[in-house]
Amino acid sequence: MKLNHWFILNLFIISTLFSQSVTAQTMDQMWDSNVSGKENPNLQWFKDAKFGMFIHWGLYSKIAGEWNGKRYYGSGEWIMNQAKIKVADYNKVASTFNPTGFNADEWAQLAADAGIKYMVITAKHHEGFAMYQSKVSNFNIVDATPYKKDPMKALAEANRKRGIQFGFYYSQFQDWHEPNGGRNSWDFDEAKKDYQTYYREKAIPQLKELLTNYGPLGIVWFDTPGGMTKEQTQTFVNELRVLQPKTLFSSRVGQGLGDYKDFGDSEVPSTPIKGAWESIYTHNDSWGYIKHDMNFKSSKEIIQLLANVASKGGNLMLNVGPDGDGKIPEYSVKFLQQTGKWLKVNGESIYGTTYGLIAAQPWGVSTSKPGKQYLHVLTRPKNGKLLIPDFNVNVKKVYELTDKKELPFKKIGKEVWIDLPLFNQDAVNTVFVIEYAGTVPDYSLQTPITVSSQFDENNVDAVFAQTTGNAKIQSLTYSHYYGDWKHTTCITNMKDSTDRATFTINVTEPGDYHVKAEYSCPQESVKLEGSLSINNQEFLFRTLRTSEFDKSSPLLFIKHTVATTTFSKPGIYHIAIHPLQNGKELFKLKSVILEPVK
Ligand code: FHN
């Protein structure tokens, strides 16, 4: 695949700003999300909120992914850039933008029904169009469209009425409409741009309007910073902060000066992170509305994603893309309402929690409150016996969250075994609570990972590996098409026979298992030989191709069965993987999967 300019630019922005590389470590060593070094005293509401709604709405919503008869896929809000639409032509879209279907109360009520605690909407995206009344530029919804009203006034009000924090997204550097704004090279000469003039004449005065005219804002969500030094960014932040000292600024204000950390688009960190942070996902593939993008996440996927993000200690801000008429897509409405129904009875296990103290298990994940662990059981063990490893404290009681019925449990050494009631195998997330006295320490990434025949699959993720030699644990960023960012933590750089990844597992039930390596393997690594050993038994394999292309291609993963083995007794086992030959990377290893043989 030939990479174009946009792709390279974004890969650069995303990888330099947002991607992280992790090595095996304890939680105490993990990265803290406090980006500016001094915690903003107003962060508590944000840490407790856990679930936000992101809204991308602009002229691109009217264009809906199709320009001059050609359909575009991926980020619809990038269509001006993708199709290289001239400013003069883009201006004409404004004269047809008339979102009469917009109803602020409907949107805010949807957010309330979905259990959303804060809403952030695009006041101005990279296209440069202000979706509110601006005196700074008449390229705004009141002056340039037949709609002639300011939807943001009503939306701010409708949210506040329902106790939802309201905030604005503002693209502070990229502005494709302005000669001095960032990143429009098809209308303007990049070399002649004066970013400081753009900041002085448009971005700063518009941000001041937003911080002055819409009541107290929960968040200003900056995006894709550029064109300013650290000192200039600090001055910019100071100038805005005085208007609303309590408003939180997202980390994408740049230069480490935000109040909390935003991960890359569609990225959940692979380990718990302390402090305030956010994962940002969109409901389908695009942020802005595209009429042919129907890849909506089901309510099950949203609920499980929310639990996963909360189990690492963060918030999920999920984006919806209303259309040019002002309507939120019907599947977004439906699936968010279903999510809200789950949250209504299970919200205690999400809101106000911090990261779970139990490492991810084949049954699911956990979240915490003082003296309580919430067990989010996404897959019920077939025999109903739920193992909580490494939980050496005084367990007072265990119950199902919704009906509070107490459940029998046994403490065996450091382990707790809970007898689960029968519940629907298709339930999306059934929450059980352990109440305990004492202190549970943060788990270490060296904790053995549970493997049991009670589950169809047992995943042992790359982040839990011990590496030697050149092998590294890395978060890799890639995209299948415009803006559809993916992040996968993999073991990379296993090039020599001494480069090794070792996983420690705790097999709770003996038996026969298939052992699969889940990896991505580009053309240059095809047919290399590798070794997988379980304790002293060695299995050899040859890599399978997952992609036709070169290094810069998006990653595709395959689950390759490389061994069948018998664990004859329960206990701790070590699985080690390394290349047999020297010189080329064996593959990018995402996980080892143990599947009971049926
Ligand atoms: O370029 C934007 C993109 O259009 C979208 O707004 C996302 C949302 O996080 N932010 C940028 C890319 O990271």
Residues whose N, C-alpha, C, O or C-beta is under 5 A from the ligand:
A	BS01	FHN	S75 E77 D223 D265 I280 W287
